[in-house]
Amino acid sequence: MLFNGGEILMRNFFVLIFAILLLAACTASQHRDAVRDDTKDRISVGTVQREIRVGMSGAAVVATLGSPNMVTTDGQRRETWVYDKIATERVYSSSNMGAGAGAAGAGVSGNGGSILGLVLGGSTQSGAASTSQRTLTIIIKFDNAGLVRDFSYRQSSF
């Protein structure tokens, strides 16, 4: 014979185990956010749109975007700077959930008495992987005085 207090105890125990399993589950985005480093200044299309202007000096461009990946000259000896940035992001997420509990219960003494026992066990595993790449190419053309005469950019994600 089970006491009402024992039923409440068992129900609360199951709710507690369920809540622990829910809190232990992690998604791929949570794992990605845990390892992503966004603390560095990164070149973006927004930076180019906001900061780069026709008439800027080369020093101002370097202060904004850093050193170019490649510098070339045209037939008139005017410089062209190329910034070519590639980012690869690999995300793998796995969750391993398990629970276990020993015997718990309530009983009534008497002829033989009874004890309600509970043993839980089990685990689940799941995982996912994703890879993506982003590219950003910026081309800045300078005039004979070393000032920006034109610029363009292209961004892609796949």
C-alpha positions as CSV (number, residue, x, y, z in Angstrom):
1,M,0.0,0.0,0.0
2,L,1.5,3.3,-1.1
3,F,1.0,6.5,0.9
4,N,-0.2,9.7,-0.8
5,G,3.1,11.3,0.3
6,G,5.0,8.6,-1.6
7,E,3.1,9.3,-4.8
8,I,3.9,12.9,-4.6
9,L,7.6,12.1,-3.9
10,M,7.7,9.8,-7.0
11,R,5.9,12.3,-9.2
12,N,8.4,15.1,-8.1
13,F,11.3,12.7,-8.7
14,F,10.1,12.1,-12.3
15,V,9.6,15.8,-12.9
16,L,13.1,16.5,-11.6
17,I,14.7,13.8,-13.9
18,F,12.8,15.2,-16.9
19,A,13.9,18.8,-16.1
20,I,17.5,17.7,-15.8
21,L,17.4,15.9,-19.1
22,L,15.9,19.0,-20.8
23,L,18.6,21.3,-19.3
24,A,21.4,18.9,-20.4
25,A,20.4,18.9,-24.1
26,C,22.5,21.3,-26.2
27,T,21.9,22.4,-29.7
28,A,24.4,23.0,-32.5
29,S,24.0,26.7,-32.3
30,Q,24.8,26.7,-28.6
31,H,28.0,24.7,-29.2
32,R,28.9,27.1,-32.1
33,D,28.4,30.1,-29.9
34,A,30.6,28.5,-27.2
35,V,33.6,28.2,-29.5
36,R,33.1,31.2,-31.8
37,D,35.5,34.1,-31.3
38,D,34.0,37.4,-32.3
39,T,36.3,39.5,-30.2
40,K,38.6,40.4,-33.1
41,D,38.0,43.2,-35.6
42,R,36.8,41.6,-38.8
43,I,36.6,43.1,-42.2
44,S,33.0,43.1,-43.4
45,V,30.9,44.6,-46.2
46,G,29.5,47.0,-43.7
47,T,33.0,48.2,-42.8
48,V,33.7,48.9,-46.5
49,Q,30.4,50.6,-47.1
50,R,30.8,52.8,-44.0
51,E,34.5,53.6,-44.0
52,I,36.0,53.5,-47.5
53,R,35.5,56.7,-49.6
54,V,36.8,58.0,-52.8
55,G,39.7,60.4,-52.0
56,M,41.0,58.6,-48.9
57,S,44.7,58.1,-48.5
58,G,46.4,54.7,-48.5
59,A,47.3,55.2,-44.9
60,A,43.6,55.7,-44.0
61,V,42.7,52.6,-45.9
62,V,45.3,50.6,-44.0
63,A,44.1,52.0,-40.7
64,T,40.6,50.8,-41.6
65,L,41.1,47.5,-43.3
66,G,44.7,46.5,-42.4
67,S,47.3,45.5,-45.0
68,P,46.1,44.2,-48.3
69,N,46.8,40.7,-49.5
70,M,48.0,41.8,-52.9
71,V,49.2,45.1,-54.4
72,T,49.5,45.5,-58.2
73,T,50.0,48.4,-60.6
74,D,48.3,49.2,-63.9
75,G,49.8,50.5,-67.1
76,Q,49.9,54.0,-65.7
77,R,51.7,52.8,-62.5
78,R,48.7,53.4,-60.3
79,E,48.3,50.9,-57.4
80,T,45.4,48.5,-57.0
81,W,45.0,46.8,-53.6
82,V,43.2,43.5,-53.2
83,Y,41.9,42.2,-49.9
84,D,40.8,38.6,-50.2
85,K,39.3,37.1,-47.0
86,I,38.0,33.5,-46.7
87,A,36.4,32.1,-43.5
88,T,35.5,28.5,-43.0
89,E,33.3,27.5,-40.1
90,R,32.9,23.9,-39.1
91,V,30.4,23.1,-36.4
92,Y,29.8,19.7,-34.9
93,S,27.4,19.2,-32.1
94,S,26.7,16.1,-30.1
95,S,24.5,15.6,-27.1
96,N,24.8,12.6,-24.8
97,M,22.0,12.4,-22.3
98,G,21.7,9.8,-19.6
99,A,20.0,9.3,-16.3
100,G,20.1,6.8,-13.5
101,A,18.6,6.4,-10.1
102,G,18.8,3.8,-7.4
103,A,15.9,2.3,-5.5
104,A,13.4,4.7,-3.9
105,G,10.0,4.1,-2.5
106,A,7.7,3.8,0.5
107,G,6.3,0.7,2.2
108,V,4.0,-0.4,4.9
109,S,5.2,-2.9,7.5
110,G,2.9,-5.7,8.3
111,N,2.4,-9.2,7.0
112,G,5.2,-9.3,4.5
113,G,5.2,-5.5,4.0
114,S,5.8,-4.1,0.5
115,I,8.3,-1.7,-0.9
116,L,8.0,0.0,-4.2
117,G,11.3,0.2,-5.9
118,L,12.4,2.3,-8.9
119,V,15.4,1.9,-11.1
120,L,15.9,4.2,-14.1
121,G,18.6,4.0,-16.6
122,G,19.2,4.8,-20.2
123,S,20.9,7.3,-22.5
124,T,20.4,8.9,-25.9
125,Q,23.0,10.3,-28.3
126,S,22.5,12.7,-31.2
127,G,24.8,14.8,-33.3
128,A,25.0,17.0,-36.3
129,A,27.7,18.6,-38.4
130,S,27.8,21.6,-40.7
131,T,30.5,23.4,-42.7
132,S,30.1,26.8,-44.4
133,Q,32.4,29.2,-46.1
134,R,32.3,33.0,-46.6
135,T,34.5,35.0,-48.9
136,L,35.0,38.7,-49.2
137,T,37.0,40.3,-51.9
138,I,37.7,44.1,-51.9
139,I,39.5,45.9,-54.7
140,I,40.7,49.4,-54.1
141,K,42.1,51.4,-57.0
142,F,44.3,54.5,-56.3
143,D,45.1,57.5,-58.5
144,N,48.5,59.0,-59.3
145,A,48.4,61.0,-56.0
146,G,47.9,57.8,-53.9
147,L,44.2,58.6,-53.1
148,V,41.3,56.1,-53.6
149,R,39.8,56.7,-57.0
150,D,37.5,53.7,-57.1
151,F,36.6,50.6,-55.0
152,S,34.5,47.5,-55.3
153,Y,33.7,44.4,-53.2
154,R,32.0,41.0,-53.6
155,Q,30.8,38.7,-50.8
156,S,29.6,35.1,-51.1
157,S,28.5,32.4,-48.7
158,F,28.2,28.7,-49.4
